[in-house]
Amino acid sequence: MELVDMVTGRSGAQTGDPARTLELLWREPGDEHSGRGPRPGLSVDTVVRTAIALADAEGLDAVTMRRVAERLDFTPMSLYTYVPGKAELLALMLDRVYLWMPRTVPAPGGGWRERVTAVADENHALYEAHLWVAGLPTVRPPLGPGVMTKYEHELRAFDGLGLTDVQMDSALAHVLGFVQSVARGRLDVRTVERESAQSDAEWWEQHGPLLARVLDAERFPLAHRVGGAAAVEYGGPYSAEYAYAFGLRCVLDGLSALIDV
């Protein structure tokens, strides 16, 4: 894997400047600008926090250098003094929310299931607070202090279980991939609702009569029975919370075949 990909999570023209990204990620306190002259009241941290708040409120597509500058009441060119472009800004945003996320201290004597569940719950809460993160690639994360702190903390859930180092990394990736998949389902729902200006409930109410005709109980008996039971259980066509609770149990049971031997 090339360093440029690992740093930015992008390829080609979208990579930005990997050296500058690393410099910004690991900058020392007080090192807030590129040397071309700081603007009073502006800093890298301020730009990143503002971009995160914008993404939280309006989604990742809303995050442009121009929109961030407008929120700060500065010109876009002022921002480029601190952050070279959107690729670098996204890397800083992701690393910052990773650094901010609360981390559970495992109770003494707790089992591995409790520790792994805590890791999953921490990431589930991160996506609830910053759903836009689900739309970013995480297999090539920015190698900043937030990413490394998160990785070190989460690996401890698998330490001392008799797994090889590669198995520890793979087990963690499996858990995080599951949590991200649930978050992406929620993100898809949010995106569709925003673009259609309809909630799921409103859409199903509008299309219910047509769906009732299409889903013939005699022709599709299993789909009719199971789909109806699921809709009652979920209170709608899909429940991210039910998917998370059910899926996590399956993930833990699957890992037990590797760990509890």
C-alpha positions in Angstrom: 0.0 0.0 0.0 1.4 3.4 -1.0 1.9 6.0 1.7 -0.1 8.5 -0.2 -3.2 6.2 0.0 -2.7 5.4 3.6 -2.5 9.0 4.6 -5.4 10.4 2.6 -7.7 7.5 1.9 -7.9 8.8 -1.7 -6.2 8.1 -5.0 -5.1 10.1 -8.0 -6.0 13.8 -8.0 -8.0 13.5 -4.8 -5.0 12.6 -2.6 -3.9 16.1 -1.7 -0.4 16.6 -0.3 0.5 13.5 1.9 3.5 15.3 3.4 1.5 18.3 4.3 -1.3 16.1 5.7 1.1 14.3 8.0 2.6 17.6 9.1 -0.9 18.9 10.0 -1.9 15.7 11.7 1.1 15.7 13.9 1.6 19.4 14.3 2.9 20.7 17.6 0.6 22.9 19.8 0.8 26.4 18.6 2.0 25.4 15.1 -1.2 26.6 13.4 -0.4 28.0 10.0 1.9 27.5 7.1 4.1 30.5 7.6 2.5 32.9 5.2 1.0 34.9 8.0 -1.8 33.9 10.3 -5.2 35.7 10.3 -6.4 36.8 13.7 -9.0 34.5 15.2 -8.3 31.7 12.7 -6.4 28.4 13.3 -6.2 24.8 12.0 -8.2 23.6 15.0 -10.9 26.3 14.4 -11.2 25.3 10.7 -11.4 21.6 11.6 -14.0 22.1 14.3 -16.1 24.2 12.1 -16.0 21.6 9.3 -17.0 18.9 11.7 -20.0 20.9 12.9 -21.0 21.6 9.3 -20.8 17.9 8.5 -22.8 17.0 11.6 -25.5 19.4 10.7 -25.8 19.0 6.9 -23.8 15.9 5.8 -20.4 15.5 4.2 -21.4 16.9 0.8 -22.0 20.3 2.5 -18.3 20.5 3.5 -16.5 22.7 1.0 -13.8 25.2 1.7 -16.2 27.9 0.7 -18.9 26.8 3.1 -16.5 26.4 6.0 -15.1 29.9 5.2 -18.6 31.4 5.2 -19.3 29.9 8.7 -16.1 31.5 10.0 -16.7 34.8 8.2 -13.4 34.6 6.3 -12.6 34.3 2.6 -11.9 30.8 1.2 -8.3 31.9 0.5 -7.8 32.5 4.2 -8.5 28.9 4.9 -5.9 27.7 2.4 -3.2 29.3 4.6 -4.1 26.7 7.2 -5.4 23.7 5.3 -4.3 23.2 1.7 -7.6 21.7 0.5 -10.6 19.4 1.1 -8.6 16.1 1.0 -6.4 17.3 3.9 -9.4 18.8 5.7 -11.3 15.4 5.6 -8.2 13.6 7.0 -8.0 16.1 9.8 -11.7 15.8 10.5 -11.7 12.1 10.7 -8.6 12.0 12.9 -10.1 14.6 15.2 -13.3 12.8 15.9 -11.3 9.6 16.5 -9.3 11.5 19.0 -12.4 12.9 20.7 -14.4 9.7 21.0 -15.0 8.5 24.5 -13.2 5.2 25.4 -14.3 2.7 28.0 -12.0 1.4 30.6 -12.7 -2.3 30.9 -13.8 -3.5 34.3 -11.3 -5.7 36.1 -12.0 -9.4 35.5 -14.3 -8.7 32.6 -14.4 -11.2 29.8 -13.4 -10.7 26.2 -17.1 -10.4 25.0 -17.5 -7.4 27.3 -14.4 -5.8 26.0 -15.2 -6.3 22.4 -18.8 -5.2 22.9 -17.4 -2.0 24.5 -15.3 -1.4 21.3 -18.3 -1.9 19.1 -20.5 0.4 21.3 -17.9 3.1 21.2 -17.8 3.1 17.4 -21.6 2.8 17.2 -21.8 6.0 19.4 -19.3 7.7 17.2 -21.4 7.2 14.1 -24.5 8.4 15.9 -22.7 11.6 16.8 -21.0 12.0 13.4 -22.9 9.9 10.9 -20.9 11.4 8.0 -17.9 9.3 9.1 -19.7 6.3 7.7 -19.3 7.8 4.2 -15.5 8.0 4.5 -13.2 5.2 3.6 -11.6 3.7 6.8 -9.4 1.0 5.3 -6.8 3.6 4.5 -7.2 6.1 7.4 -5.1 9.2 8.0 -2.1 8.1 10.1 -2.7 10.8 12.8 -2.8 10.7 16.6 -6.5 10.0 16.6 -6.2 6.9 14.4 -3.2 5.5 16.3 -4.8 6.2 19.7 -8.0 4.5 18.6 -6.2 1.5 17.1 -4.0 1.0 20.2 -7.0 1.2 22.6 -9.2 -1.2 20.5 -6.5 -3.9 20.1 -6.4 -4.3 23.9 -9.8 -5.9 23.7 -8.2 -8.9 21.9 -4.8 -8.9 23.7 -4.0 -12.0 25.8 -6.6 -14.2 24.1 -4.0 -16.5 22.4 -4.5 -14.8 19.0 -1.7 -14.1 16.7 -1.0 -10.4 15.9 -2.5 -10.8 12.4 -5.6 -12.5 14.0 -6.0 -9.6 16.4 -5.9 -7.1 13.6 -8.3 -9.1 11.5 -10.7 -9.7 14.4 -10.8 -5.9 15.2 -11.3 -5.1 11.5 -14.2 -7.6 11.4 -15.9 -5.9 14.4 -15.4 -2.4 13.0 -16.6 -3.4 9.6 -19.8 -4.7 11.0 -20.4 -1.5 13.0 -19.7 0.6 9.9 -22.1 -1.4 7.8 -24.9 -0.6 10.2 -24.0 3.0 10.2 -23.9 3.1 6.4 -27.4 1.7 6.4 -28.5 4.6 8.6 -26.6 7.0 6.4 -28.4 5.7 3.3 -31.8 6.1 5.0 -30.9 9.7 6.0 -29.6 10.5 2.5 -32.8 9.1 0.8 -35.0 11.0 3.2 -33.1 14.3 2.6 -33.1 13.9 -1.2 -36.8 12.8 -1.5 -38.1 15.1 1.3 -40.0 12.0 2.6 -39.5 10.0 5.7 -39.5 6.2 5.4 -42.9 6.1 7.1 -44.3 8.6 4.6 -42.9 6.7 1.6 -44.3 3.4 2.8 -47.7 5.0 3.5 -47.8 6.4 0.0 -46.7 3.2 -1.8 -48.4 0.8 0.6 -51.3 -0.1 -1.7 -49.0 -0.8 -4.6 -46.7 -2.9 -2.5 -49.6 -4.9 -1.1 -50.6 -5.8 -4.7 -47.1 -6.7 -5.7 -46.3 -8.8 -2.6 -48.8 -11.6 -3.4 -49.0 -14.0 -0.4 -49.7 -17.0 -2.7 -46.9 -16.3 -5.1 -44.3 -15.1 -2.6 -45.4 -16.8 0.7 -42.0 -16.6 2.5 -41.4 -13.0 1.5 -44.9 -12.0 2.5 -44.7 -13.8 5.9 -41.1 -12.9 6.9 -41.3 -9.3 5.5 -44.5 -8.7 7.4 -43.1 -10.0 10.6 -39.9 -8.0 10.2 -41.9 -4.8 9.5 -43.9 -5.3 12.7 -40.7 -6.0 14.7 -38.8 -3.0 13.3 -41.7 -0.6 13.3 -41.0 0.1 9.7 -38.9 -1.4 6.7 -35.6 -1.2 8.5 -34.3 -0.6 12.0 -30.6 0.2 12.5 -30.8 -0.5 16.2 -32.2 -3.9 15.7 -29.6 -4.7 13.0 -26.9 -3.6 15.3 -28.0 -5.6 18.3 -28.7 -8.8 16.3 -25.6 -8.5 14.2 -23.3 -7.9 17.2 -24.5 -11.1 18.8 -23.7 -12.9 15.6 -20.2 -11.3 15.4 -19.4 -12.2 19.0 -20.6 -15.8 18.5 -18.5 -16.1 15.4 -15.4 -14.8 17.2 -15.9 -17.3 20.0 -15.1 -20.1 17.5 -11.7 -18.6 17.2 -11.1 -17.5 20.8 -13.0 -20.0 23.0 -11.0 -23.1 22.0 
